[in-house]
Amino acid sequence: MPVLDNFFKSAFTVDNVIFGFDEADLKVLLIKRNEEPYKDMLGLPGYFVYQNEDLDSAAYRVLMEITGLRHVYLEQVETFGKVDRHPSGRVITVAYFSLVKIDEYNQFQPSSIAEEISWHSVSKLKNLAFDHKDILLACFNRLKRRVRTYPVGFELLPPKFTLTELQHLYEAILEVTLDKRNFRKKILSMNLLVDLKETQEGVAHRPARLYKFDKQKYEAFTANGYNFEL
């Protein structure tokens, strides 16, 4: 049997995948690393867990210390523990993800760990530090599953939006092109939206009608789920 000391030679980290939506583009918040390993590469906002700290507390602390962001809902997704995932030794990480409105989370406070903090298109990402691309993909797949059973637009869209913007959100997450007529028929039949009797202002094209989510019905859908299949 291995001695007990052998089990105390691993470190734990948390990595945060923060999704936002900008017009027709799903984005993720990344940092440009300011320390080794992988200095100057893009990566997720993540760092080590203190010995006297639980995982959820660590996820919130790390996000705040690296980016300055507070009051972001974080949900635990998956644990990543490949032996060679960190070049410095045995490091196990726990991934968290969140959905936020980019307009409300675009003021950052770079730290000694993060030289830069910015939003990046999920569809255009290539290399990331460590195994962060795998972590991002796992959280993206969680989001894909969720969008089929829970209304996620409330977390990602502005308070007032058009049906086209809502369709673009679903298309960006599901990575498909949806039929406009079928999508609108499905969404409107759910009675989840409130027609504001307003239209867009200052647009070059014909102004589209604006909607908002019915908060009570949205919360009911969130609690009970639904089947969004087109």
Buried (B, 14 or more C-beta within 10 A) or exposed (E): EEEEEEEEEEBBBBBBBBBBBBEEBBBBBBBBBBEEEBEEBBBBBBBBBEEEBEBBEBBBBBBBBBBBBEEBEBBEBBEBEEEEBBEEEEBBBBBBBBBBBBEEBBEBEBBEBBBEBBBBEBEEBEEBBBBBBBBBBBBBEBBEEBBBBBBBBBBBBBEEBBBBBBBBBBBBBBEEEBEEEEBBEBBEEEEBBEEEEEEBEEEEEEEBEBBBBBEEBBEBBBEEEBEBEE
